[in-house]
Amino acid sequence: MLRDAKKRGTELGKLASLHMDHGQLVPDPIVVQIVGERLDRSDCQRGCLLDGFPRTIGQAKALDDYLHQQNKDLDLVLTLDVNQEELFRRLLDRSVKEGRVDDTPETIRKRMRIYQERTSPLLDYYQEKGILRNVDGMGTPAEVFTRIKAIVDGVGKDLRGD
């Protein structure tokens, strides 16, 4: 959503870009506005998957507020467990494959520090809500997808009462 807003050149996208291009987290008010605009679109009315959001407790609480106003609930939060060396390697590979100028070794290291400081507290936040599930993120994309799908399918059955 952030990259789309940046690509479309929206005012929010331009503001987000100032932070993204320097490996910084985009401030919560900007992110929440961009996500809220996206969630209001018709294709999200029956549900959606958010990847990389929320990244802070502030964003999580803003998402909770938004969903509450829409009479909706967050059903599931997944966290992929990947060791730091593998994660670093994957991000460098992505940099080459996608030509992403914001994925330099220095920027990746900075993002990993920011994750530990600002994002990892979300694990406790969602664990307390009882909706956090851990996924082994090591292995091929197909293997990880199979693990994710099994969890999502299981939660879907629980919600439907199957």
Disulfide bonds with the S-S distance in Angstrom:
none
